[in-house]
Structure formats: C-alpha cells, structure tokens
Amino acid sequence: MIFTRWLVVFQHDKAPVDECLYVHKAKAQAKLESMPNKNKLEIKEMSLMNKELAEYLSKGIPALSEL
C-alpha cells in the first residue's frame, strides 16, 4: 500500500518545518496559515509505503536488493 501525506516545508530547501505528517491537506494548510513566516513555507505531498511493499519492489531492482 502507498499512502499520501502532507508536510509543511521551507521553500528554499524543502526541509520539514516540524515533524508532523498530515493525513489531510486541509490540516497542513491550516498549520501553514497559523505560522508567522508563512511566506517562506509551502505544502508538499509525500508518499509512504509499508516495509513489505518496499522489500518486494526492491527485489526487482538488483542494485537495491544488495543493500
């Protein structure tokens, strides 16, 4: 399974502002709007997958299966 999550990140390097992953984009947007330096921030979409899927996919890529 692949999941979509949302982050509030700095525009200049795309580093997360805090350690929060938001399930709903609206929650990330609300967090962004509540921050004092929102003109330097943006919302980014992130995809997560479970470990079993990552292992399964990496078996098909020789360079990854050696890690």
CHARMM-style PDB file with segment names, atoms N, HN, CA, C and O in Angstrom:
ATOM      1  N   MET     1       0.833  -1.187   0.000  1.00  0.00      PROA
ATOM      2  CA  MET     1       0.000   0.000   0.000  1.00  0.00      PROA
ATOM      3  C   MET     1       0.876   1.249   0.000  1.00  0.00      PROA
ATOM      4  O   MET     1       1.927   1.295   0.641  1.00  0.00      PROA
ATOM      5  N   ILE     2       0.427   2.234  -0.718  1.00  0.00      PROA
ATOM      6  HN  ILE     2      -0.426   2.196  -1.238  1.00  0.00      PROA
ATOM      7  CA  ILE     2       1.117   3.520  -0.750  1.00  0.00      PROA
ATOM      8  C   ILE     2       0.155   4.571  -0.199  1.00  0.00      PROA
ATOM      9  O   ILE     2      -1.006   4.643  -0.603  1.00  0.00      PROA
ATOM     10  N   PHE     3       0.655   5.378   0.725  1.00  0.00      PROA
ATOM     11  HN  PHE     3       1.598   5.319   1.053  1.00  0.00      PROA
ATOM     12  CA  PHE     3      -0.153   6.385   1.392  1.00  0.00      PROA
ATOM     13  C   PHE     3       0.346   7.776   1.022  1.00  0.00      PROA
ATOM     14  O   PHE     3       1.546   7.980   0.836  1.00  0.00      PROA
ATOM     15  N   THR     4      -0.556   8.716   0.918  1.00  0.00      PROA
ATOM     16  HN  THR     4      -1.530   8.551   1.070  1.00  0.00      PROA
ATOM     17  CA  THR     4      -0.204  10.118   0.677  1.00  0.00      PROA
ATOM     18  C   THR     4      -0.314  10.880   1.988  1.00  0.00      PROA
ATOM     19  O   THR     4      -1.296  10.747   2.718  1.00  0.00      PROA
ATOM     20  N   ARG     5       0.694  11.668   2.272  1.00  0.00      PROA
ATOM     21  HN  ARG     5       1.492  11.776   1.679  1.00  0.00      PROA
ATOM     22  CA  ARG     5       0.698  12.531   3.444  1.00  0.00      PROA
ATOM     23  C   ARG     5       1.157  13.912   3.013  1.00  0.00      PROA
ATOM     24  O   ARG     5       1.698  14.080   1.920  1.00  0.00      PROA
ATOM     25  N   TRP     6       0.943  14.890   3.862  1.00  0.00      PROA
ATOM     26  HN  TRP     6       0.504  14.754   4.750  1.00  0.00      PROA
ATOM     27  CA  TRP     6       1.258  16.278   3.555  1.00  0.00      PROA
ATOM     28  C   TRP     6       2.191  16.841   4.618  1.00  0.00      PROA
ATOM     29  O   TRP     6       2.080  16.503   5.796  1.00  0.00      PROA
ATOM     30  N   LEU     7       3.104  17.696   4.196  1.00  0.00      PROA
ATOM     31  HN  LEU     7       3.194  17.971   3.238  1.00  0.00      PROA
ATOM     32  CA  LEU     7       4.082  18.316   5.084  1.00  0.00      PROA
ATOM     33  C   LEU     7       4.097  19.825   4.861  1.00  0.00      PROA
ATOM     34  O   LEU     7       3.805  20.300   3.764  1.00  0.00      PROA
ATOM     35  N   VAL     8       4.435  20.562   5.894  1.00  0.00      PROA
ATOM     36  HN  VAL     8       4.673  20.176   6.785  1.00  0.00      PROA
ATOM     37  CA  VAL     8       4.731  21.985   5.759  1.00  0.00      PROA
ATOM     38  C   VAL     8       6.254  22.062   5.694  1.00  0.00      PROA
ATOM     39  O   VAL     8       6.944  21.612   6.609  1.00  0.00      PROA
ATOM     40  N   VAL     9       6.777  22.639   4.597  1.00  0.00      PROA
ATOM     41  HN  VAL     9       6.217  23.004   3.854  1.00  0.00      PROA
ATOM     42  CA  VAL     9       8.224  22.671   4.383  1.00  0.00      PROA
ATOM     43  C   VAL     9       8.698  24.098   4.086  1.00  0.00      PROA
ATOM     44  O   VAL     9       7.915  24.964   3.698  1.00  0.00      PROA
ATOM     45  N   PHE    10       9.997  24.314   4.280  1.00  0.00      PROA
ATOM     46  HN  PHE    10      10.633  23.610   4.596  1.00  0.00      PROA
ATOM     47  CA  PHE    10      10.610  25.579   3.886  1.00  0.00      PROA
ATOM     48  C   PHE    10      10.752  25.601   2.368  1.00  0.00      PROA
ATOM     49  O   PHE    10      11.101  24.584   1.767  1.00  0.00      PROA
ATOM     50  N   GLN    11      10.489  26.732   1.748  1.00  0.00      PROA
ATOM     51  HN  GLN    11      10.206  27.558   2.236  1.00  0.00      PROA
ATOM     52  CA  GLN    11      10.575  26.846   0.294  1.00  0.00      PROA
ATOM     53  C   GLN    11      12.001  26.671  -0.227  1.00  0.00      PROA
ATOM     54  O   GLN    11      12.199  26.084  -1.290  1.00  0.00      PROA
ATOM     55  N   HSD    12      12.992  27.169   0.503  1.00  0.00      PROA
ATOM     56  HN  HSD    12      12.831  27.647   1.367  1.00  0.00      PROA
ATOM     57  CA  HSD    12      14.357  27.198  -0.023  1.00  0.00      PROA
ATOM     58  C   HSD    12      15.025  25.829  -0.097  1.00  0.00      PROA
ATOM     59  O   HSD    12      15.823  25.601  -1.006  1.00  0.00      PROA
ATOM     60  N   ASP    13      14.733  24.911   0.821  1.00  0.00      PROA
ATOM     61  HN  ASP    13      14.085  25.097   1.559  1.00  0.00      PROA
ATOM     62  CA  ASP    13      15.395  23.596   0.782  1.00  0.00      PROA
ATOM     63  C   ASP    13      14.438  22.410   0.941  1.00  0.00      PROA
ATOM     64  O   ASP    13      14.870  21.258   0.957  1.00  0.00      PROA
ATOM     65  N   LYS    14      13.152  22.693   1.056  1.00  0.00      PROA
ATOM     66  HN  LYS    14      12.801  23.629   1.043  1.00  0.00      PROA
ATOM     67  CA  LYS    14      12.105  21.672   1.175  1.00  0.00      PROA
ATOM     68  C   LYS    14      12.227  20.822   2.443  1.00  0.00      PROA
ATOM     69  O   LYS    14      11.673  19.724   2.503  1.00  0.00      PROA
ATOM     70  N   ALA    15      12.942  21.316   3.448  1.00  0.00      PROA
ATOM     71  HN  ALA    15      13.391  22.208   3.399  1.00  0.00      PROA
ATOM     72  CA  ALA    15      13.051  20.623   4.733  1.00  0.00      PROA
ATOM     73  C   ALA    15      11.768  20.829   5.530  1.00  0.00      PROA
ATOM     74  O   ALA    15      11.216  21.929   5.523  1.00  0.00      PROA
ATOM     75  N   PRO    16      11.281  19.793   6.218  1.00  0.00      PROA
ATOM     76  CA  PRO    16      10.055  19.941   7.019  1.00  0.00      PROA
ATOM     77  C   PRO    16      10.234  20.955   8.150  1.00  0.00      PROA
ATOM     78  O   PRO    16      11.296  21.026   8.769  1.00  0.00      PROA
ATOM     79  N   VAL    17       9.202  21.723   8.408  1.00  0.00      PROA
ATOM     80  HN  VAL    17       8.340  21.664   7.905  1.00  0.00      PROA
ATOM     81  CA  VAL    17       9.220  22.712   9.478  1.00  0.00      PROA
ATOM     82  C   VAL    17       9.149  22.014  10.835  1.00  0.00      PROA
ATOM     83  O   VAL    17       9.867  22.378  11.766  1.00  0.00      PROA
ATOM     84  N   ASP    18       8.294  21.030  10.938  1.00  0.00      PROA
ATOM     85  HN  ASP    18       7.710  20.735  10.181  1.00  0.00      PROA
ATOM     86  CA  ASP    18       8.172  20.261  12.170  1.00  0.00      PROA
ATOM     87  C   ASP    18       8.094  18.788  11.785  1.00  0.00      PROA
ATOM     88  O   ASP    18       8.187  18.447  10.606  1.00  0.00      PROA
ATOM     89  N   GLU    19       7.929  17.941  12.745  1.00  0.00      PROA
ATOM     90  HN  GLU    19       7.853  18.218  13.703  1.00  0.00      PROA
ATOM     91  CA  GLU    19       7.919  16.504  12.461  1.00  0.00      PROA
ATOM     92  C   GLU    19       6.533  15.958  12.124  1.00  0.00      PROA
ATOM     93  O   GLU    19       6.327  14.744  12.135  1.00  0.00      PROA
ATOM     94  N   CYS    20       5.608  16.819  11.832  1.00  0.00      PROA
ATOM     95  HN  CYS    20       5.775  17.805  11.823  1.00  0.00      PROA
ATOM     96  CA  CYS    20       4.229  16.387  11.590  1.00  0.00      PROA
ATOM     97  C   CYS    20       3.986  15.985  10.145  1.00  0.00      PROA
ATOM     98  O   CYS    20       4.387  16.681   9.211  1.00  0.00      PROA
ATOM     99  N   LEU    21       3.322  14.848   9.981  1.00  0.00      PROA
ATOM    100  HN  LEU    21       2.997  14.284  10.739  1.00  0.00      PROA
ATOM    101  CA  LEU    21       2.780  14.411   8.703  1.00  0.00      PROA
ATOM    102  C   LEU    21       1.272  14.523   8.822  1.00  0.00      PROA
ATOM    103  O   LEU    21       0.685  14.030   9.785  1.00  0.00      PROA
ATOM    104  N   TYR    22       0.652  15.158   7.865  1.00  0.00      PROA
ATOM    105  HN  TYR    22       1.129  15.559   7.083  1.00  0.00      PROA
ATOM    106  CA  TYR    22      -0.793  15.362   7.917  1.00  0.00      PROA
ATOM    107  C   TYR    22      -1.495  14.428   6.943  1.00  0.00      PROA
ATOM    108  O   TYR    22      -1.076  14.296   5.793  1.00  0.00      PROA
ATOM    109  N   VAL    23      -2.553  13.784   7.395  1.00  0.00      PROA
ATOM    110  HN  VAL    23      -2.893  13.890   8.329  1.00  0.00      PROA
ATOM    111  CA  VAL    23      -3.345  12.892   6.561  1.00  0.00      PROA
ATOM    112  C   VAL    23      -4.159  13.701   5.560  1.00  0.00      PROA
ATOM    113  O   VAL    23      -4.338  13.285   4.416  1.00  0.00      PROA
ATOM    114  N   HSD    24      -4.643  14.837   5.986  1.00  0.00      PROA
ATOM    115  HN  HSD    24      -4.498  15.175   6.916  1.00  0.00      PROA
ATOM    116  CA  HSD    24      -5.485  15.678   5.142  1.00  0.00      PROA
ATOM    117  C   HSD    24      -4.739  16.953   4.763  1.00  0.00      PROA
ATOM    118  O   HSD    24      -4.132  17.605   5.613  1.00  0.00      PROA
ATOM    119  N   LYS    25      -4.789  17.294   3.505  1.00  0.00      PROA
ATOM    120  HN  LYS    25      -5.282  16.765   2.814  1.00  0.00      PROA
ATOM    121  CA  LYS    25      -4.122  18.500   3.016  1.00  0.00      PROA
ATOM    122  C   LYS    25      -4.663  19.739   3.716  1.00  0.00      PROA
ATOM    123  O   LYS    25      -3.911  20.680   3.974  1.00  0.00      PROA
ATOM    124  N   ALA    26      -5.945  19.754   4.025  1.00  0.00      PROA
ATOM    125  HN  ALA    26      -6.555  18.990   3.815  1.00  0.00      PROA
ATOM    126  CA  ALA    26      -6.552  20.902   4.701  1.00  0.00      PROA
ATOM    127  C   ALA    26      -5.922  21.152   6.070  1.00  0.00      PROA
ATOM    128  O   ALA    26      -5.783  22.303   6.484  1.00  0.00      PROA
ATOM    129  N   LYS    27      -5.546  20.101   6.768  1.00  0.00      PROA
ATOM    130  HN  LYS    27      -5.659  19.166   6.432  1.00  0.00      PROA
ATOM    131  CA  LYS    27      -4.893  20.267   8.080  1.00  0.00      PROA
ATOM    132  C   LYS    27      -3.510  20.881   7.918  1.00  0.00      PROA
ATOM    133  O   LYS    27      -3.112  21.737   8.708  1.00  0.00      PROA
ATOM    134  N   ALA    28      -2.777  20.448   6.898  1.00  0.00      PROA
ATOM    135  HN  ALA    28      -3.100  19.752   6.257  1.00  0.00      PROA
ATOM    136  CA  ALA    28      -1.462  21.033   6.636  1.00  0.00      PROA
ATOM    137  C   ALA    28      -1.616  22.503   6.238  1.00  0.00      PROA
ATOM    138  O   ALA    28      -0.816  23.347   6.641  1.00  0.00      PROA
ATOM    139  N   GLN    29      -2.633  22.798   5.459  1.00  0.00      PROA
ATOM    140  HN  GLN    29      -3.284  22.113   5.132  1.00  0.00      PROA
ATOM    141  CA  GLN    29      -2.896  24.181   5.052  1.00  0.00      PROA
ATOM    142  C   GLN    29      -3.242  25.045   6.258  1.00  0.00      PROA
ATOM    143  O   GLN    29      -2.799  26.190   6.351  1.00  0.00      PROA
ATOM    144  N   ALA    30      -4.027  24.504   7.178  1.00  0.00      PROA
ATOM    145  HN  ALA    30      -4.387  23.574   7.102  1.00  0.00      PROA
ATOM    146  CA  ALA    30      -4.376  25.247   8.396  1.00  0.00      PROA
ATOM    147  C   ALA    30      -3.136  25.528   9.236  1.00  0.00      PROA
ATOM    148  O   ALA    30      -2.989  26.619   9.788  1.00  0.00      PROA
ATOM    149  N   LYS    31      -2.244  24.546   9.333  1.00  0.00      PROA
ATOM    150  HN  LYS    31      -2.362  23.660   8.885  1.00  0.00      PROA
ATOM    151  CA  LYS    31      -0.995  24.737  10.075  1.00  0.00      PROA
ATOM    152  C   LYS    31      -0.159  25.830   9.417  1.00  0.00      PROA
ATOM    153  O   LYS    31       0.382  26.700  10.099  1.00  0.00      PROA
ATOM    154  N   LEU    32      -0.056  25.783   8.093  1.00  0.00      PROA
ATOM    155  HN  LEU    32      -0.496  25.076   7.539  1.00  0.00      PROA
ATOM    156  CA  LEU    32       0.695  26.796   7.357  1.00  0.00      PROA
ATOM    157  C   LEU    32       0.127  28.188   7.608  1.00  0.00      PROA
ATOM    158  O   LEU    32       0.880  29.132   7.850  1.00  0.00      PROA
ATOM    159  N   GLU    33      -1.175  28.318   7.554  1.00  0.00      PROA
ATOM    160  HN  GLU    33      -1.786  27.552   7.357  1.00  0.00      PROA
ATOM    161  CA  GLU    33      -1.827  29.616   7.754  1.00  0.00      PROA
ATOM    162  C   GLU    33      -1.621  30.160   9.162  1.00  0.00      PROA
ATOM    163  O   GLU    33      -1.645  31.374   9.368  1.00  0.00      PROA
ATOM    164  N   SER    34      -1.418  29.272  10.131  1.00  0.00      PROA
ATOM    165  HN  SER    34      -1.398  28.286   9.963  1.00  0.00      PROA
ATOM    166  CA  SER    34      -1.247  29.711  11.521  1.00  0.00      PROA
ATOM    167  C   SER    34       0.196  30.104  11.848  1.00  0.00      PROA
ATOM    168  O   SER    34       0.462  30.604  12.941  1.00  0.00      PROA
ATOM    169  N   MET    35       1.110  29.891  10.939  1.00  0.00      PROA
ATOM    170  HN  MET    35       0.894  29.485  10.051  1.00  0.00      PROA
ATOM    171  CA  MET    35       2.525  30.162  11.210  1.00  0.00      PROA
ATOM    172  C   MET    35       2.883  31.601  10.837  1.00  0.00      PROA
ATOM    173  O   MET    35       2.348  32.134   9.866  1.00  0.00      PROA
ATOM    174  N   PRO    36       3.777  32.232  11.591  1.00  0.00      PROA
ATOM    175  CA  PRO    36       4.113  33.639  11.354  1.00  0.00      PROA
ATOM    176  C   PRO    36       4.907  33.883  10.063  1.00  0.00      PROA
ATOM    177  O   PRO    36       4.786  34.955   9.471  1.00  0.00      PROA
ATOM    178  N   ASN    37       5.700  32.933   9.623  1.00  0.00      PROA
ATOM    179  HN  ASN    37       5.798  32.062  10.103  1.00  0.00      PROA
ATOM    180  CA  ASN    37       6.540  33.133   8.437  1.00  0.00      PROA
ATOM    181  C   ASN    37       6.016  32.348   7.230  1.00  0.00      PROA
ATOM    182  O   ASN    37       6.798  31.754   6.487  1.00  0.00      PROA
ATOM    183  N   LYS    38       4.708  32.347   7.039  1.00  0.00      PROA
ATOM    184  HN  LYS    38       4.073  32.829   7.643  1.00  0.00      PROA
ATOM    185  CA  LYS    38       4.087  31.513   6.005  1.00  0.00      PROA
ATOM    186  C   LYS    38       4.515  31.875   4.592  1.00  0.00      PROA
ATOM    187  O   LYS    38       4.372  31.051   3.688  1.00  0.00      PROA
ATOM    188  N   ASN    39       5.036  33.079   4.368  1.00  0.00      PROA
ATOM    189  HN  ASN    39       5.152  33.749   5.101  1.00  0.00      PROA
ATOM    190  CA  ASN    39       5.507  33.445   3.032  1.00  0.00      PROA
ATOM    191  C   ASN    39       6.799  32.705   2.653  1.00  0.00      PROA
ATOM    192  O   ASN    39       7.195  32.719   1.488  1.00  0.00      PROA
ATOM    193  N   LYS    40       7.455  32.062   3.623  1.00  0.00      PROA
ATOM    194  HN  LYS    40       7.133  32.051   4.569  1.00  0.00      PROA
ATOM    195  CA  LYS    40       8.676  31.298   3.369  1.00  0.00      PROA
ATOM    196  C   LYS    40       8.425  29.790   3.387  1.00  0.00      PROA
ATOM    197  O   LYS    40       9.362  28.995   3.315  1.00  0.00      PROA
ATOM    198  N   LEU    41       7.156  29.406   3.482  1.00  0.00      PROA
ATOM    199  HN  LEU    41       6.395  30.052   3.540  1.00  0.00      PROA
ATOM    200  CA  LEU    41       6.792  27.995   3.616  1.00  0.00      PROA
ATOM    201  C   LEU    41       5.852  27.566   2.497  1.00  0.00      PROA
ATOM    202  O   LEU    41       5.266  28.398   1.805  1.00  0.00      PROA
ATOM    203  N   GLU    42       5.722  26.262   2.334  1.00  0.00      PROA
ATOM    204  HN  GLU    42       6.199  25.586   2.897  1.00  0.00      PROA
ATOM    205  CA  GLU    42       4.767  25.714   1.372  1.00  0.00      PROA
ATOM    206  C   GLU    42       4.347  24.315   1.820  1.00  0.00      PROA
ATOM    207  O   GLU    42       4.927  23.739   2.741  1.00  0.00      PROA
ATOM    208  N   ILE    43       3.333  23.787   1.152  1.00  0.00      PROA
ATOM    209  HN  ILE    43       2.862  24.255   0.405  1.00  0.00      PROA
ATOM    210  CA  ILE    43       2.827  22.448   1.424  1.00  0.00      PROA
ATOM    211  C   ILE    43       3.394  21.510   0.370  1.00  0.00      PROA
ATOM    212  O   ILE    43       3.379  21.825  -0.820  1.00  0.00      PROA
ATOM    213  N   LYS    44       3.891  20.364   0.803  1.00  0.00      PROA
ATOM    214  HN  LYS    44       3.903  20.109   1.769  1.00  0.00      PROA
ATOM    215  CA  LYS    44       4.403  19.355  -0.116  1.00  0.00      PROA
ATOM    216  C   LYS    44       3.705  18.026   0.143  1.00  0.00      PROA
ATOM    217  O   LYS    44       3.396  17.679   1.283  1.00  0.00      PROA
ATOM    218  N   GLU    45       3.467  17.299  -0.928  1.00  0.00      PROA
ATOM    219  HN  GLU    45       3.718  17.581  -1.853  1.00  0.00      PROA
ATOM    220  CA  GLU    45       2.874  15.969  -0.847  1.00  0.00      PROA
ATOM    221  C   GLU    45       3.998  14.940  -0.721  1.00  0.00      PROA
ATOM    222  O   GLU    45       5.047  15.069  -1.351  1.00  0.00      PROA
ATOM    223  N   MET    46       3.763  13.925   0.096  1.00  0.00      PROA
ATOM    224  HN  MET    46       2.910  13.820   0.608  1.00  0.00      PROA
ATOM    225  CA  MET    46       4.739  12.867   0.318  1.00  0.00      PROA
ATOM    226  C   MET    46       4.038  11.527   0.203  1.00  0.00      PROA
ATOM    227  O   MET    46       2.887  11.391   0.619  1.00  0.00      PROA
ATOM    228  N   SER    47       4.709  10.551  -0.348  1.00  0.00      PROA
ATOM    229  HN  SER    47       5.644  10.662  -0.686  1.00  0.00      PROA
ATOM    230  CA  SER    47       4.149   9.203  -0.432  1.00  0.00      PROA
ATOM    231  C   SER    47       4.929   8.276   0.483  1.00  0.00      PROA
ATOM    232  O   SER    47       6.158   8.327   0.539  1.00  0.00      PROA
ATOM    233  N   LEU    48       4.210   7.439   1.190  1.00  0.00      PROA
ATOM    234  HN  LEU    48       3.212   7.397   1.145  1.00  0.00      PROA
ATOM    235  CA  LEU    48       4.802   6.451   2.085  1.00  0.00      PROA
ATOM    236  C   LEU    48       4.326   5.062   1.665  1.00  0.00      PROA
ATOM    237  O   LEU    48       3.211   4.899   1.168  1.00  0.00      PROA
ATOM    238  N   MET    49       5.180   4.072   1.868  1.00  0.00      PROA
ATOM    239  HN  MET    49       6.086   4.204   2.271  1.00  0.00      PROA
ATOM    240  CA  MET    49       4.762   2.700   1.620  1.00  0.00      PROA
ATOM    241  C   MET    49       5.198   1.837   2.790  1.00  0.00      PROA
ATOM    242  O   MET    49       6.136   2.172   3.513  1.00  0.00      PROA
ATOM    243  N   ASN    50       4.504   0.721   2.965  1.00  0.00      PROA
ATOM    244  HN  ASN    50       3.742   0.449   2.377  1.00  0.00      PROA
ATOM    245  CA  ASN    50       4.889  -0.160   4.069  1.00  0.00      PROA
ATOM    246  C   ASN    50       6.155  -0.933   3.706  1.00  0.00      PROA
ATOM    247  O   ASN    50       6.520  -1.034   2.535  1.00  0.00      PROA
ATOM    248  N   LYS    51       6.804  -1.465   4.703  1.00  0.00      PROA
ATOM    249  HN  LYS    51       6.508  -1.383   5.655  1.00  0.00      PROA
ATOM    250  CA  LYS    51       8.097  -2.121   4.532  1.00  0.00      PROA
ATOM    251  C   LYS    51       8.001  -3.327   3.606  1.00  0.00      PROA
ATOM    252  O   LYS    51       8.901  -3.557   2.799  1.00  0.00      PROA
ATOM    253  N   GLU    52       6.936  -4.091   3.709  1.00  0.00      PROA
ATOM    254  HN  GLU    52       6.204  -3.905   4.364  1.00  0.00      PROA
ATOM    255  CA  GLU    52       6.781  -5.274   2.871  1.00  0.00      PROA
ATOM    256  C   GLU    52       6.749  -4.906   1.386  1.00  0.00      PROA
ATOM    257  O   GLU    52       7.368  -5.581   0.564  1.00  0.00      PROA
ATOM    258  N   LEU    53       6.029  -3.842   1.048  1.00  0.00      PROA
ATOM    259  HN  LEU    53       5.526  -3.294   1.716  1.00  0.00      PROA
ATOM    260  CA  LEU    53       5.967  -3.395  -0.344  1.00  0.00      PROA
ATOM    261  C   LEU    53       7.336  -2.909  -0.805  1.00  0.00      PROA
ATOM    262  O   LEU    53       7.753  -3.212  -1.923  1.00  0.00      PROA
ATOM    263  N   ALA    54       8.031  -2.167   0.030  1.00  0.00      PROA
ATOM    264  HN  ALA    54       7.693  -1.920   0.938  1.00  0.00      PROA
ATOM    265  CA  ALA    54       9.363  -1.675  -0.327  1.00  0.00      PROA
ATOM    266  C   ALA    54      10.317  -2.840  -0.587  1.00  0.00      PROA
ATOM    267  O   ALA    54      11.090  -2.805  -1.544  1.00  0.00      PROA
ATOM    268  N   GLU    55      10.265  -3.871   0.258  1.00  0.00      PROA
ATOM    269  HN  GLU    55       9.637  -3.899   1.036  1.00  0.00      PROA
ATOM    270  CA  GLU    55      11.123  -5.047   0.056  1.00  0.00      PROA
ATOM    271  C   GLU    55      10.756  -5.780  -1.226  1.00  0.00      PROA
ATOM    272  O   GLU    55      11.638  -6.221  -1.962  1.00  0.00      PROA
ATOM    273  N   TYR    56       9.473  -5.914  -1.496  1.00  0.00      PROA
ATOM    274  HN  TYR    56       8.756  -5.556  -0.897  1.00  0.00      PROA
ATOM    275  CA  TYR    56       9.010  -6.575  -2.712  1.00  0.00      PROA
ATOM    276  C   TYR    56       9.479  -5.820  -3.953  1.00  0.00      PROA
ATOM    277  O   TYR    56       9.978  -6.431  -4.898  1.00  0.00      PROA
ATOM    278  N   LEU    57       9.325  -4.517  -3.955  1.00  0.00      PROA
ATOM    279  HN  LEU    57       8.920  -4.021  -3.186  1.00  0.00      PROA
ATOM    280  CA  LEU    57       9.743  -3.720  -5.102  1.00  0.00      PROA
ATOM    281  C   LEU    57      11.259  -3.733  -5.286  1.00  0.00      PROA
ATOM    282  O   LEU    57      11.750  -3.752  -6.415  1.00  0.00      PROA
ATOM    283  N   SER    58      11.995  -3.722  -4.182  1.00  0.00      PROA
ATOM    284  HN  SER    58      11.596  -3.707  -3.265  1.00  0.00      PROA
ATOM    285  CA  SER    58      13.457  -3.693  -4.282  1.00  0.00      PROA
ATOM    286  C   SER    58      14.027  -5.005  -4.824  1.00  0.00      PROA
ATOM    287  O   SER    58      15.142  -5.020  -5.345  1.00  0.00      PROA
ATOM    288  N   LYS    59      13.282  -6.099  -4.710  1.00  0.00      PROA
ATOM    289  HN  LYS    59      12.376  -6.087  -4.287  1.00  0.00      PROA
ATOM    290  CA  LYS    59      13.764  -7.379  -5.258  1.00  0.00      PROA
ATOM    291  C   LYS    59      13.869  -7.326  -6.774  1.00  0.00      PROA
ATOM    292  O   LYS    59      14.685  -8.036  -7.362  1.00  0.00      PROA
ATOM    293  N   GLY    60      13.065  -6.505  -7.407  1.00  0.00      PROA
ATOM    294  HN  GLY    60      12.402  -5.929  -6.929  1.00  0.00      PROA
ATOM    295  CA  GLY    60      13.100  -6.368  -8.859  1.00  0.00      PROA
ATOM    296  C   GLY    60      14.194  -5.417  -9.354  1.00  0.00      PROA
ATOM    297  O   GLY    60      14.404  -5.286 -10.560  1.00  0.00      PROA
ATOM    298  N   ILE    61      14.882  -4.761  -8.437  1.00  0.00      PROA
ATOM    299  HN  ILE    61      14.711  -4.867  -7.458  1.00  0.00      PROA
ATOM    300  CA  ILE    61      15.955  -3.825  -8.802  1.00  0.00      PROA
ATOM    301  C   ILE    61      17.239  -4.342  -8.168  1.00  0.00      PROA
ATOM    302  O   ILE    61      17.434  -4.178  -6.964  1.00  0.00      PROA
ATOM    303  N   PRO    62      18.120  -4.962  -8.949  1.00  0.00      PROA
ATOM    304  CA  PRO    62      19.323  -5.598  -8.395  1.00  0.00      PROA
ATOM    305  C   PRO    62      20.153  -4.692  -7.483  1.00  0.00      PROA
ATOM    306  O   PRO    62      20.638  -5.153  -6.450  1.00  0.00      PROA
ATOM    307  N   ALA    63      20.325  -3.439  -7.833  1.00  0.00      PROA
ATOM    308  HN  ALA    63      19.931  -3.065  -8.672  1.00  0.00      PROA
ATOM    309  CA  ALA    63      21.145  -2.540  -7.015  1.00  0.00      PROA
ATOM    310  C   ALA    63      20.530  -2.323  -5.629  1.00  0.00      PROA
ATOM    311  O   ALA    63      21.262  -2.135  -4.658  1.00  0.00      PROA
ATOM    312  N   LEU    64      19.211  -2.347  -5.523  1.00  0.00      PROA
ATOM    313  HN  LEU    64      18.616  -2.500  -6.312  1.00  0.00      PROA
ATOM    314  CA  LEU    64      18.543  -2.162  -4.224  1.00  0.00      PROA
ATOM    315  C   LEU    64      18.513  -3.442  -3.408  1.00  0.00      PROA
ATOM    316  O   LEU    64      18.566  -3.383  -2.180  1.00  0.00      PROA
ATOM    317  N   SER    65      18.432  -4.578  -4.044  1.00  0.00      PROA
ATOM    318  HN  SER    65      18.389  -4.626  -5.042  1.00  0.00      PROA
ATOM    319  CA  SER    65      18.334  -5.829  -3.292  1.00  0.00      PROA
ATOM    320  C   SER    65      19.637  -6.189  -2.615  1.00  0.00      PROA
ATOM    321  O   SER    65      19.652  -7.038  -1.724  1.00  0.00      PROA
ATOM    322  N   GLU    66      20.740  -5.560  -3.015  1.00  0.00      PROA
ATOM    323  HN  GLU    66      20.728  -4.870  -3.739  1.00  0.00      PROA
ATOM    324  CA  GLU    66      22.044  -5.810  -2.393  1.00  0.00      PROA
ATOM    325  C   GLU    66      22.267  -4.994  -1.131  1.00  0.00      PROA
ATOM    326  O   GLU    66      23.215  -5.255  -0.390  1.00  0.00      PROA
ATOM    327  N   LEU    67      21.415  -4.014  -0.875  1.00  0.00      PROA
ATOM    328  HN  LEU    67      20.646  -3.802  -1.477  1.00  0.00      PROA
ATOM    329  CA  LEU    67      21.595  -3.136   0.295  1.00  0.00      PROA
ATOM    330  C   LEU    67      21.269  -3.831   1.575  1.00  0.00      PROA
ATOM    331  OT1 LEU    67      21.369  -3.232   2.646  1.00  0.00      PROA
TER     332      LEU     67
END
